[in-house]
Amino acid sequence: MMNGRLRTMQTGIRLRVAAIVAVLTLLSSACVPTTPGTQGGASSTGSAAGEASTTEKIVLQLWHHWSTSRHPLLQAVVKDFMEANPDIEVVETLQPQDGIVEKLLTAIAGGSAPDVAMLHRRNLLAFAAEGALMPLDSYIEEAGIQEDYWYPGELASNRYDGNVYGLPLTEGLTFLNYNTAMWEAAGLDPDAFPATWDEFFDAVSKLTVMDANGQVQRAGYSLGDNLGRAFLLWLVANGQSSIYSEDVRTARVNTPAAVETIAFLKRLTDDALGGYQNMQTFTAAASGLDQPPFVLEQSAVEVGQAWQFLIIQETNPNLQYRLAPFPGGPSGDGPVAVNQAGWSYVIPVGTKHPDAAWRLLKYLTVDEGAKKFLLSQGRASPVVQYNESGDYDNLPHWSEFLQVSSRSRPVQVSPVHPQVETVLQEMMERVLIGQMTPEEGAEWGNAEVQRLLDEFWAAH
């Protein structure tokens, strides 16, 4: 997430990045003429082969965040790519997520950036706005890749000012996991997940268990520590998919739907979860655990994504749970799943081997390598044809995932989205501690988001 330090350093970095962009424009950007689903151009060397001599391989640096059991899965995919592209050697580096924004920006400005990097789309648009990423449109066009290759909203969150700067690596579908054993123990029907906010409130009230000291022993619903993101998820469920105007110049945090959403989360926290202080204590205790409260059976309902399938299978394979969309709010049109921005692979500006970097990026996001990597985790792909290929059909919860994904709604991000989430976090905290009413919180949040938008557009 971008912070004050990053915003300060961007001014100086922008000038250095501009120099790199000037150099890059002198480079040839011919694309590899392949089609979606092929082996990353393995059968055609294209112009990329011309980047290496007959005796030297092109060496590409790949930065990623695939730790724990997923690292060897990535290594296997990278090995497959190198076997199919013998003119390229890939050096993959596992980078910690903490501080990666500053580290990558500094590397780009200093001319030592990786050729391909993993970047979350909450940050991608800001990188694109600073001229730190290479546009991919000519490659995408020549490869014949269409936007409907991915689910709605996936490619759009990689687009800034009309150009595409990354390709989706993971899907961002967000839903609710619920513990069916707890559901039944509370006298609830696990086959009838709440469809409305009132029904959800009643269920959470029954599922929350307090100890003798009045502390939450089991949360009916775990809010988590990112209240800004929670607000956005429930706002989409209330029929509003963006807190920005269509041109992303005007804030829309103080709409009637937004006020309803803040008020609902306030009521849920106060009357069904024991109050904000109680939930803070619960969340703080959970933050010291290896796994989320839901996986450890300390909460009955929790926000979920497909990446958790593998984690749950490895850590608590006997967990009895199902997937469900978010119940629809009073201003919405029924239950929805929310497609948040996920991870992408990008090509930082200044790479010496843009064509080869594209071949690697395409293999990891569009071609067979993308399918193999996610399928080996039991994780859904942002690519429609892979999820519908039948290869996933025997995985646990797959039919539920497809049902939930049919109700997907995208949430819009912006170049200042990381800072905006910080504002929304503070907005929710002010309301939940009783410092502001939902209406006052919405007005305060709207003013702060508008300030961020105005500052950004004044500089761009």
N, C-alpha and C positions, 0 to 999 in steps of 0.2 A: 504494500500500500504506500502511495506517495505521501510524504510528510513535509513539514516546513523546511527541513534541510534540503530535500530534493528540489523544492520549488526555488530555493535560493541558488542552488548550484546550476539549475537549468539555464539561467541567463548566460553564464560564462560558457557552458557546454554548447549552447545553441550556435555560437559563433564558430566553435571548432567543428561542430557537425556540419555546418554550412560549407566549410572548406572541403570536408570529405565528400559531400554531395557534389561539389563542383568537379572533383576528380572523377567521381563515379560516372558522371554524365559522358565522360570521354570513352568509357568502356563499352564494348559491344554487349548487347543483351539479347542475343538470339536465343530462341527457346527450343526445347526438345520436342519434336512433333509426335507426342504420344497421346493416347486416349485414356480416359479413366478406367482403372481396373487392370492396366498392364503392369509389367514388372519394372516400373520406374525408368523406362527407356533403356532397359538392359539390352534389347536387341538392336538398338539404334544409338550410336555414339553421339550423333548430332554435333552441334558446335562445341559442346562441352569437352569432347575428346581433344579438341584443339587447344585446350587450356594446358595440357600436359605434353611433355615431350614423349618420344617413344621409349625412353628409358626411365622416366620418373613418374611416379604416381602423384595425382593431386591429393593433397592432404587437407581434409576438412575438419574443423573443430566444431563439435556439437556440445552445447550446454543444455542440461536437462535437470529435472528434479525427481526422477524416478528412483526413490530409495527403497529400502527393505526388499521384499520378495519381488518387487517389480523391476529392480535393476537388472537381474539376469535375464528377464524377459526382453527388456530393451536391447541388451547386449546380443541376444540371439537374433533379433530383427536386424540390428546393424550388421552382424556377420552375414546374414542372408543378402543384404544390400551390397556389401563389398564383393561377395561371390558373384552376384549378378552384374556388378560394375567393377571389373578388375582394374580399371584405370584410376579408381578412387580408394583412398584409405581414410577411414573415419576415426578420429580420436574423440571418444565421448567422455565428458566430464560431468560428474554428479555435483551440482551446485546446491548449497542450502538456500531455501526460499528467503530466509531473513536477509535483508539487505541486498537482494538481487537487483532491484530497480536501480539503486545507486551504482552498484558494481557494473551492471551492463551499460548504463549510460556513460560511465567513466571510461570503460573499455572502448566503446564506440568513438568517443571523443578523442581518445588516445591512439586510435588506429590499431587496437589489439583485440577487437571484438571477435567472437566466434563467427563462423560462417553461417551456422543455423543455431537458433536459440529458442528455447521454450519460454513463452511469455503469456501471462494471464491477460485475458482481454479487458479486464478492468484497467490495466496499465497500457495496453497496446495502442489505444487511440492517442494517449498522451505522447508516446514515443513517435507515432506517425506525425503528430502535429509539430514535433520538434525536428522533423526531417531526419530521424535516427534510423528509419527502416526503409528497405527497398520496396517499391511498389511491385506487385506481382501480376498486374493485369495482362501484360503482353504474354507472359508465360501461360496464364490461365486460358487466354483466348486461343493461343496456338495449340494447346493441349486439348481444346474442345470441351473443357469442363464447364458445366452449366450450374447455376445457383441452386436448382432443385436437386442437385446431387446430394445436398445436405438437407437437414430438417429446417423448417422456417426459422429465421432469426440467426442461424449459426454463422453463415457467411457475412450477414449484415453487420454483426458485431466486430468484424475485422476491417470494416470499410470506414475510411475517413476522407472527407472532401472528394468523394467520387471514386477513390482508388482503393484497392484491396491490398492490405499490408501483411496478411497472415492467412494461413489456412487452419481450420478447426482440427484440433488433435483429439479433444474429448468433447462429448456432448454435455450440455449444461442442464439437463432436465432435473428439476427439483420437485420432490413430492413428500409425502409423509410415510414413515414407517410406524407400524403400530403392533404392539405385543398382543397376540391373540389369546395367550394364556391369561394375562392380566385382564384382558377385556372380558373374558368369560367369568373370571373370579369376581369381577365387579358387577356381574349380572347384565352385561352388555352383549349384544349380538355381534360377533366378529364378522358376520356376513352383511351387516348393515352399518357401514361406516358413516358418520354424520355427513349430511349434504349441506347443512346450513351452519352459520356461526352459532346460533342458539343451541342447536343440537350438539355441536362440538363443545361448547361451554359446559353443558350438562354432563357430557361424558368425562371431560377433564376433571370436573368437580368430584365425580364418583371414583376416578382412578387415582387421585392424589391421596397419599397416605402421610399423616403427621405422626411424629413420635410423641412420647410423654411430655417433652419440653416444648411442644408446639413447633418443632422444626420439620421441614420437609424430609421425610424418609424415602418416599418415592414420588417423583413428580408425574402428575398426569400428563403433562406436556413440558418438555425441556425447551425453554426459550433460547438457551445458549447465551454466549457473551457478545454476539454481534447483533445488537438490537436494530441497528440501521438496516441491515440486510433482512432481518425478520419483518420490519415494517414494509419493505419493498415487496417481499413475497406475498404477504397478506393483502397488500394494496392491489396487486394483480388479481388476486382472488376476489377483490371487491370491484373488479371491472376496469381498473386503470392501469395500463401497462407501461406508462412512462410518467416520470416526474418532470419532463421537459416538453416544451412545445416541439412541433415537428421540425423546426429549424434549429433546435437545441440552443436557443438563445433566451428563452423565457422559462422560469421555474414554475412548476405546477405542484407544489407541496401543500398548498392551502385549499385544495378543492374539497367539496363536500365528501367525496369518496375517501380522501386522505384523512379528513377529520374523523369520519366513521371508523376508519382502520385504527387510528391512534386510540380512540375511545374504546374499541373492542379489546385491544391488547392491554389497555389499562384495566378494564373490567376483568379480563381473564387472569391477569396477574394478581389483582387485589382480592378477588372473590373466589377464584378456583385454585390458586397456587400459593396462597398464604401470604401474599404481599411481596413487594419488590425486594425488601431487605432479606426476606426468607429465601427468595430465589437467587439473590446474589450469593448468599452463603452456600446454597446448594451448587451453584455454578462454579464458585471458587474451589470447592472441595473436588468437583468433578474435573477441574482443569489439571489437577495433579495426578490424574489416573492415566493409564496407558491407552484406554479406549473411551469412547463417548459413553455417557450414562446409559443410553439405550442398549448398547452392546453388552454392558455389564448388568442389564436388567434392573437399572435404578430409575428408569423413566419408562412410561408406557407408550408415549408418542414422541417422535422426534423428526425433525427435518432430515430427509435422506436423499442420497444420489446413488447412481449405479456403481460408483467406485467402491461403495461399502459392501457390495455383495461378496467380494473376495475377502475383505477384512473380517466380516462376520463369519464366513465359512471357516477361516483359519483360527479365530479366537473363541467363537461360541457357536459351533456347528449345530447345536441342539436348540438354538433360539427359535421360538415359534413366533413368526411375525409375517405380516403382509404389507403390501403397498397400497396407498390410497392417494387421490388428489386432495388438494386443499379444499375444504368446504367453501362454498360460495358465499360472499358477503351480500348485504342487502342491496348494494348497487351493482352487483355482478350478475352473471347469467348462468350460475351453477358452478359446481366443482371444477377446479382447474389444476393442472400441473404448470410449473413455471420454468421456462427455459432461460436460466441465467447465463451470462457469459462464462464460458469455460476456458480451457487452455488452447493455445495455438502454437504453431512453429512459425518463426519469422526469419528473415534474412536481414541482419543488420547492415546498414549502409557502409560501404567501404570494403566489402569482401573482395578478395582478389580473384575468386572463382565463382561468379554469380550463377553461371549455367550449371556447374556441378552442384552448387548449393541447392539450386532448384530441384535437381534430380533427387537429392537426398530428402529435401522437404516434401516433395511430391510422394516419394515412396513411404514416408512416415505418416502422411495424412490422407492420401487418396488411393494409393495402390495397395498391393497385397500386404505390404508390411504393416499398414495401418490396421487392416482387418486382423492379422495374426496377433498383433500386440494386445489389442483390446479383447479379442476372443479368448486368449490364454488367461485373461483375468476374469472371464465371465462378465465383462463390462460392455455395455452398449456402445455402439459407434455413432458419431454424428452423421455418418454416411448411410443414407436410407437403404440402399441395395444390400449392404452387409447385414443389417438387422433383419432384413426380410429374406435372407438367403436360405434360411432353414438350419444353418449351422448352430444357432443359439437355442433352438427349440427345446433341447433337453436340459437346459440350465435352470436351476431353481429360480422361481419368481419371474421367469421370462414372460409368461403370458400376462401376468399382472403388470409388468413393466410396459408391455405393448398397449394394454388397456389404458394405463395412466398416460402414456405418451400421446394417445389419441386426443387428449384434452389439453395439449400443451399450448401455452401462451408465452411469447417472448417478452422479456423486460428490456427496455432500452438502456444502453450505457452511453457515456459521454467522455470526452477527453479529460474532464475533471471529476470523473466518477469516484475515484478513491477518496478524494477530499470530501465529496458529497456524502459518501457513506459515513465519514467521520461526523459531519454535521447532523445527519439523521440519527446517529448513535446518541449524540448529545441531546438532540431534540427529544428522543424517547426517554432518556434518563431524566430530563427535567420534568417530563409529564409523570413518569412512574413514581418519582419521589414526591410528587405533589407540589412542585414548585410552579408548574404551569398547568392550565387546563388543556385539553386536547386542542381546542380552538387557538389558544395562545401559542401552544407548541407548534402548530401548523404554520401560523403566521411568522413566528421566529425562524423556523426552519426554511420557509420560503424565502425570507429576506436574505438568509445566509447563503442559500444555494444560488440565488440571483446574483449576489455579490461575487461568488466564484465564477459564474458564467460571464459576468461583465468583465472581470479581470482577464479571463482567458481570451475573450473575443477582442478586447482592447489590444492585446499583445499579438493577435494573429489576424 
